[in-house]
Amino acid sequence: MADRDFYQILGLPRTASQDEIQRAYRRLARENHPDVNADPGAEDRFKNISEAYNVLSDPQTRRRYDAFGPDFRQVPEDVDPETWRRARAGTGAGARRRAGAGAGQAGGTRFGFGGGEDIDLDELFGGMFGGRSARDFGAVPGADQVADIDLTVEEAYRGGQRSLTIGSGSTRRTLDVTIPPGVIDGQRIRLAGQGGRGSHGAEAGDLYLTVKIRPDQIFRLEGRDIHVELRLAPWDAALGASAAVPTPDGEAKVTVPAGTSCGRRLRLRGRGMPNPRGQPGDLYADVRIMVPARLTDAERELFEQLAAITDFDPRRRH
């Protein structure tokens, strides 16, 4: 994702409003959700769309992304955007750039800014501070790191504590992670100071955990909206009923209006995924009308009587 533009992923200009961002996300998420799109690339597109929405739907995170581009997670909070741009421009034609291989050059201190690219800090600081080298500034902060965390829908909904083991061999370690309620697929959880170690006593980098929500047999997510299937008998759909539907927080009741047809969506406002920064999502009960696989003699007689007296024709176009 480092070289992808989040606005391009959502098909939006950089001036898009929050409403436009939400509408674009909902449309693209429906089209590319792996449960409804069999294209092998749909899952990756859905993850990219979710991460782009997660960044651009948060005004504060969007401002940092607009200011610093794909490096917005690595740049310290107190860095001035214009200073950052000048520093990045100074690593152009006159700077030695390497894709990882230059980290061992004698006398050089190199730092990763994302995208698989290292920048020589001696040259970067020399251009900004009158020829002084990185060694004159002493310690160099540790690099940020990224890992995945798999969650069920219920875990993402409720939040809580999880133990997570990352790394392997001598770098293997177990962390206690606090999961905020309402995290969504593609969102990142920041663990300050749990990334790469800094040099000469400098602060460690941060660890970013990318949320991966497992496919669920009951719940289907579209952003913060949750969809569940509501199975109804024909008489419930025709006469109306009160029906129970599952939610990640327990059972809820939904009122089925008389004359409900298959495919109708019944909304429970605010019963979707929580949102610490704004409105929660909604829960949608997607109606599916079921008929008995086998009829008793009495049931068959009643259906035959209904068929004989009704003038309802579902194939008639109004």
N, C-alpha and C positions, 0 to 999 in steps of 0.2 A: 504493500500500500504506500510505501514511502515515495514512489515516483508517480502516484496517481493523484489527480486533482479531485477533491471531494465534490466540488461543484459540478465537474464534468460527469462524475459517476451518477449524480442525480439529474443531470441534464438541465442545469440551472445556471443563470448568470450570477456573478458575485454580488449583485444587488438584490437578489431574491429575498422576499419577506419570509417571516417564520411560517406563515400560513402556506406559502408556496412550497417551502421546504417540506412541510408535513404532507401536503397533497402529493408531491412528487414521490416521497418515500412510500406512502401507502400504495400508490399505483404500482411502483416498481417492485415492492415487496410482494404484492399479490401475484404479479406476473412471474416472479423468479423464485418463489418459495419452493423448496424441494418437494413438499408434499403435493404440489399441483403442477409442477413443471418437471418433466422427465429428462430434459436436456442435461447431459453430464456436467455442463458448466454452470448450471443454475445455482447450485449450492455456493460456489465461490462468488458468483455475482451477488447472491443474497447477502453473504457475509460482508462484501465490500459496501453494498448499499446500506446495511445496518450500521457499519462503522462510520460511514459518511454522515448518516443522519444523526448518530450519537454525538458527533463533533459539532455539526452545524446547527443542531436544534438547541444547544446550550449557548446562550449569548456570550458568556464569558469565554468559553472554550473556542467559540467561533472567532472572537476578536483576536485571540492568540494565534489561531490558525491563519487568519488574514494577515497578521503582522509577521509571522515567522515561517509560514509555509509548513512543509512536512517535518521541520525540526521543532515544531511548537512544543512538543512534550519534553525535549531535552534542554530548552533554553530556560535558565533561571528566571524566577518571577520578576526580579528587579532590573532586568536587562532592557535598555532602551531599543526599540525596533530600528531606529535609524543607525545607531551604533552597530547593531547586529548586521544590518545590510552592508555598511561600510567594511566591516570585518570580513564578511563573506566575499565581497567584491575584491578584497585584497588578496584572496587566495586564488585568483584567476591565472593569467598568463605568467606572472612572475613567481608563482608558488609551485612547489613540487607536490603533486597530488599522487597518491598511490591507493590502490584498492587492497589494503591490508598488508601488502608485501613490504612497504617502506617502514614499518614500525621498528625495525631493528637497525636503522642507519645510525652510525656513530654520531653522538652529540645532538641528535634530534629528538624532540618530544612530540609525539603525534597523538591526535585525538579524533575519535569517530563522531561524525555529525549525522550519521544515518545514510542510507542509500549505498552502503558498501564502500564508502569513500573516507579516507583519512586525510587530515589536514595537518601540515607541519606547524606547530605552535610557535616555533622560533620565528618563522616567517610571518605568521599571523600577528604576534605581539610586536615584532619588529616594525611592521607597517603601521601599527596603532600607537606605539609608545616610544618612538624615536630610537629604534635600533636595539632596545633591550631584548634579551632572549627570554624564553620560557623559564630557563633555570633561574633567572633573576627574580622571577615571581614565585619561585619555590614550588609548593605542592600543586598537583593537577588533580581535579576531582575525578572520581570513578565514572565509568560509562554506565548509562542506563541499560537495563536488560528487559527482555520480554519473554513471557511464558504463558501457556494456556491454562485455564481452569474450567473443568467440565462441571456443569450444574444441572440438576433437574429443574423443571418448571417450578415446583414447590420451593426448592432452595432459593431460586432467583426471586421468587415472589416474597418470601418471608425474610430473606437474609439470614444472618447468624454467623456462627464460627465454623471454620473448616481448617483441618490440618492438611497442608499441601507439601509434598516432597518434590524437590526439583534438583536438577543436576545429576551427576553420576560420579562414581569413584570417590576421589578425595574431595570433590566439590559438592557432593551430595549433601543436602540439608533439608530439614523439615521446618516449615513456617506455620504459625497460627495466623490465619487470615480472617479478617472481619468482612463479611459480605454485606453491603448495604441492601436494604429491601428494595426490590424493583429494578435490579440490574437487567439489562436486555442483551441479546446476542450481539457480539462485536464490541460491547462496551469494555472499557479498561478500568481496572482497579489499581490505584497507585499505592505501592508500599515504599514509603520514603526510607532511603538509606539501605535498602536491601538489594541494590544492584551491585555493579562491579566496584572493587576496592579502589580508593584513591591512592596516589603516590605521595610519599613524604608527609603522611599524616593528614592528607586532604580528606574531605567528606566522601563517603561512598555514593555511588549513583543510586537511582531509584529502580525498583522492579515494577514493571507494568504487567498485570495479569489480564489477558484477553479472555473475556467470558465466552464460553461455548455452551449453549443450552441444548441438552440432548433432545432428540425427537421423542415425542410423548404420544401414547395411544389415546389419550383423552383430550389433551389440550393442544391447540395449534395457535402459535403466536404470530401476530402481524404488528411489529413494533411493540407498543404497550397494550394493544388490544388482544384479547384472548377469545378464541372460538371453541365452542363445544358443540357436539351433535346432540340435538334434542329429538328423541324418537317418540312419535305419537301414534296412537291408534286412530283409525279413520273417524270414530265417533268423537274422540277428543278434539281432533282438528275441526270437525263440522260443528260441534256444539260449544266448543270452548272448554277450557279447563285450567286448573292450577297445577303446574308440574315442577318437580324438583330437578335442578341442574347442578352438576358438580362445579366447584371453583377451587383454586389452589388453597383457599382459606376455609374450605368447608362447603356444605350444601347451601344453595340459595333457591328461592321460589320465583318462578316466572309465570305471568298470567298469559295464557294462550287465548287470543280473541277467537270468537266463533267465526268459522269460515276461513281458517288459516290453511294455506296450501303449502305443499312441499317446496323447500327452497327459501321460504320466508325467514328473515333474521329478526329475532327478538332481542332487544338491547337492554342490558342492565347497566345503566350509566355509573361510571366510577368503580366498577367491580373488576376491572382489568388489572394490569401490573401497576403497582404504586410508582409514583414519580416524586422523589424528594425535592425537585426543583420546579414543580408545576402540577398540572392536572394529571390525575391517573388515567390509565386507559379504560376502555369499556369492555364488558363481557358480552359476547354475541352468542345466543343459542340458535344454531342453524337447524331449522325444522326438517325432519325426515319422517314421512308417514309410512308406517309399517302395516302390513296385512298378515293375518294368520297363514302359516304355511299349509295347515290342514284345518278344514272346517268340520265341526260336528254337524249332525243332521239339522239340529235346531238353528245353528248359525247360518247354514246354507239356506234354510227356508226364509230366515229373516232378510238375508241379502237379496234373495230372489224377489221377495215382496217389495223391498226398496227399489230394486231395478224396474219392477213392473209399474210402480206408481210415480216415479220421479221423471221430470222432464229435463233434468240436468245432463248436459253433454259437455264433457271436459275438452273435446276436440273442436267445439264451436268457437270461432273467433268473434270477439265482441267489437 
